[in-house]
């Protein structure tokens, strides 16, 4: 169950919404299963209707910090979206996807562009050389 928060503080259960449409800007009209109508401002409510499935153990999201160091967080689920599958990580309270790569249970790494790497060391070396090129430009 995903909750949709409206600007007036109301919350809607996405499982009870049967239809919604955009009015103006970020304002939407929601119809619920009991025939109720709710109008309010919210940000991208359509993502609340994307399926989320549990992740198998062993997946981690890799983040590149501002100083170039790597950190990681456990992937707890996958959000199935029209544009691809996105990791839902532990402790995340937003829908932002700020990770740079996913480390798979076998140790291989795939970055957000879909490039595969043999292991975390290979990914780290490639990320380091990209930063050097960006810094030189």
C-alpha positions in Angstrom: 0.0 0.0 0.0 1.4 3.4 -1.0 0.0 6.6 0.4 -0.6 9.8 -1.6 -0.1 12.9 0.5 -2.1 16.0 -0.6 -0.9 19.5 0.2 -3.8 20.0 2.8 -2.4 17.1 4.9 -4.8 14.5 3.7 -3.6 11.0 2.8 -5.1 8.7 0.2 -4.5 5.0 0.0 -3.5 4.3 -3.6 -5.3 0.9 -3.4 -8.6 2.7 -2.9 -8.1 5.2 -5.8 -10.0 4.0 -8.9 -9.2 7.0 -11.1 -7.3 10.2 -11.1 -6.5 13.0 -13.5 -4.4 16.1 -13.6 -6.2 19.5 -13.3 -3.5 22.3 -13.4 0.1 22.3 -12.4 0.5 19.7 -9.6 -3.2 19.7 -8.8 -5.1 16.4 -9.2 -8.6 15.0 -8.8 -8.9 11.5 -7.3 -12.0 9.3 -7.2 -12.1 6.5 -4.6 -13.9 3.2 -4.4 -16.7 4.6 -2.3 -17.5 7.3 -4.9 -15.7 10.0 -2.9 -13.8 12.8 -4.7 -10.6 14.3 -3.5 -8.9 17.3 -5.0 -5.4 18.5 -4.0 -1.8 19.2 -5.0 0.7 16.5 -4.9 3.9 15.5 -6.7 3.9 12.7 -9.3 1.1 10.5 -7.8 1.4 8.0 -10.7 4.6 6.6 -9.1 2.4 5.4 -6.2 0.7 3.0 -8.5 3.8 1.3 -9.8 4.3 -2.2 -8.5 6.9 -2.8 -5.8 8.3 -6.3 -5.3 10.7 -7.6 -2.6 14.4 -7.8 -3.6 16.3 -11.0 -3.1 19.0 -10.9 -0.5 22.5 -9.7 -1.5 21.7 -6.6 -3.7 23.2 -3.3 -2.6 23.0 0.2 -4.1 26.4 2.0 -4.5 26.6 5.7 -4.0 29.5 7.9 -5.0 30.0 10.6 -2.4 31.1 14.2 -3.2 34.7 13.4 -2.1 34.8 10.3 -4.4 34.4 7.7 -1.7 31.8 4.9 -2.2 29.1 4.0 0.3 26.3 1.4 0.0 22.8 0.7 1.2 20.9 -2.6 1.0 18.2 -2.9 -1.7 15.0 -4.0 0.0 12.7 -3.9 -3.1 12.4 -3.1 -6.8 9.9 -0.5 -8.1 8.7 -1.8 -11.5 8.2 1.3 -13.7 7.5 1.9 -17.4 11.1 3.2 -17.9 12.8 0.3 -16.0 13.2 -1.2 -12.6 14.5 1.0 -9.8 16.0 0.0 -6.4 14.2 0.9 -3.2 16.9 1.1 -0.6 16.8 0.7 3.2 16.2 3.9 5.1 14.9 5.8 2.1 12.1 8.2 2.9 11.9 9.7 -0.6 11.3 8.5 -4.1 14.7 9.8 -5.3 17.1 7.4 -6.9 20.5 8.8 -6.2 22.6 5.6 -6.5 25.2 5.2 -9.1 25.3 1.4 -9.5 23.9 -1.9 -8.1 26.2 -4.6 -6.7 24.6 -8.0 -7.4 24.8 -11.0 -5.0 27.6 -12.6 -7.0 29.8 -9.5 -6.7 29.3 -8.1 -10.2 28.2 -4.5 -10.6 25.9 -2.8 -13.1 25.9 1.0 -13.2 22.8 3.1 -13.9 23.7 3.3 -17.6 23.6 -0.5 -17.8 27.3 -1.0 -18.1 28.5 -4.2 -16.4 31.6 -4.5 -14.3 33.4 -7.7 -13.1 33.5 -6.5 -9.5 33.4 -3.5 -7.2 37.1 -2.7 -7.8 36.5 -2.5 -11.6 33.6 -0.2 -11.1 35.5 2.0 -8.6 38.4 2.3 -11.1 36.1 3.3 -13.9 34.2 5.8 -11.7 37.5 7.3 -10.6 38.8 7.8 -14.2 35.4 9.4 -15.1 35.8 11.9 -12.3 39.4 12.7 -13.4 38.2 13.4 -16.9 35.3 15.6 -15.6 37.7 17.5 -13.3 40.1 18.2 -16.2 37.3 19.6 -18.4 
